[in-house]
Structures are given as C-alpha cells and as structure tokens.
C-alpha cells in the first residue's frame, strides 16, 4: 500500500495529539530524510532545523547499525532516551522510522501506552 504525503501529515498529527505532553513527531525514511514532521502548537523546538535534520540522519544510521544484531538479539521494538529537557523515542515501522519527543518525567506506563498506539497507527509504513 502506497502512503502519500497527505497521509504522512495525518499520521504525525495523530501522533502529536496522543497526549498533551507530546512535543514533536516525524516520519523519517531509510536515508534519514524527514518525510513529514510537526511540532505541537505552543511548543518551541530545542534544536535548530539544521540540528533536527542532522539528528534524523543519525537516527537512520543507528537503525541500520542495530539491524546487525537482529539475528542474535531480535528486532528492536523501540528506542527510549531520557534527557534532562526532553524524552526522545524512536519506533521502527517496516519502511520508515518514527521519531517523536515528549516532555520529560512522564510516567513509564504512559510512555508505553503511547508507543503501543503509535505502532498501531504506523503499522503500514
């Protein structure tokens, strides 16, 4: 099933609206290019656009590097980075990578609920 750019916009909007503490959501292709991204209204980015693009390239590189261990350890389900100013999450769909951020210090059960819902929303990507 082909997913067009309009669908990508709807998907990142759905992700950003999952919880009031969500900040940013992006769909990244296998080369690290941002296919679609959105910042939640009322939030300001903690990185410049150039830094955001660079970070997304690194997310794609890390996905490729992690694949090396899929056979022995199993596929990555998600990546969770807790920083002082922001929580960063990465979920791997079939052909794309979902990168999203939220406010730090959110309960872990809430984070897991969000990850589960994002996996369902993006299962065809």
C-alpha positions in Angstrom: 0.0 0.0 0.0 1.5 3.3 -1.0 1.2 6.1 1.6 1.2 9.6 0.2 2.5 12.8 1.7 -1.0 13.8 2.8 -1.3 10.5 4.8 2.1 11.3 6.4 0.7 14.6 7.6 -2.3 13.0 9.1 -0.2 10.4 10.8 2.1 12.9 12.5 -0.9 14.9 13.5 -2.5 11.8 15.1 0.8 11.0 16.9 1.2 14.6 18.3 -2.4 14.5 19.5 -2.0 11.3 21.5 -1.0 13.1 24.7 -0.8 16.8 25.9 2.9 16.3 26.7 3.9 15.3 23.2 6.2 17.9 21.6 7.3 16.7 18.1 6.7 13.9 15.7 8.5 13.0 12.5 8.5 10.3 9.8 12.0 9.6 8.6 12.9 7.5 5.5 15.8 5.0 5.4 18.3 7.6 4.4 17.4 9.9 7.3 15.4 12.5 5.3 12.3 13.9 7.1 9.2 12.9 5.1 6.9 14.8 7.4 7.3 16.4 10.8 5.2 18.6 13.1 5.8 20.5 16.3 2.9 20.7 18.7 1.2 24.1 18.9 2.6 26.2 21.7 5.9 24.2 21.9 9.3 25.5 20.7 12.0 23.3 19.2 15.0 22.7 21.4 17.1 22.2 18.2 17.6 24.3 15.1 16.2 23.0 11.8 19.8 22.0 10.7 20.3 20.2 14.0 17.0 18.4 13.6 17.9 17.2 10.1 21.3 16.1 11.3 19.7 14.2 14.2 17.3 12.4 11.9 20.1 11.3 9.6 21.8 9.8 12.7 18.5 8.0 13.7 18.5 6.3 10.3 22.2 5.4 10.7 21.6 3.9 14.1 18.7 1.9 12.8 21.0 0.4 10.1 23.7 -0.4 12.7 21.2 -2.0 15.1 20.0 -4.4 12.4 23.4 -6.1 12.7 22.2 -7.6 15.9 18.6 -8.6 14.9 19.5 -12.2 14.3 21.1 -12.8 17.7 19.1 -10.4 19.8 15.8 -9.9 17.9 14.4 -6.8 16.2 14.4 -3.5 18.1 10.9 -2.7 19.4 11.6 0.9 20.2 14.4 3.2 21.5 13.9 5.4 24.5 16.2 8.2 25.5 15.5 10.2 28.6 17.2 13.6 28.6 17.1 16.4 31.1 15.0 18.6 28.8 13.1 16.1 26.7 12.2 12.4 26.2 13.1 11.1 22.8 11.5 7.9 21.3 12.1 6.0 18.1 9.8 3.3 16.7 10.8 1.3 13.6 8.0 0.7 11.1 8.5 -1.5 8.0 10.0 1.1 5.7 10.1 4.3 7.8 11.2 5.4 11.2 9.0 7.3 13.6 10.8 9.8 15.8 8.9 11.7 18.5 9.6 13.7 21.6 7.6 14.5 24.7 8.1 16.3 27.9 10.4 14.6 30.4 9.4 12.9 33.6 6.3 11.3 32.2 5.3 8.0 33.9 6.7 5.0 32.1 3.2 3.3 31.7 2.0 6.4 29.8 5.1 6.2 27.5 4.4 2.5 26.8 0.8 3.3 26.1 1.9 6.0 23.6 4.4 3.7 21.9 1.8 0.9 21.5 -0.7 3.3 19.9 2.0 4.7 17.6 2.9 1.2 16.5 -0.8 0.6 15.6 -1.1 3.9 13.8 2.1 3.3 11.7 1.8 -0.5 11.1 1.5 0.1 7.3 4.5 2.4 7.0 
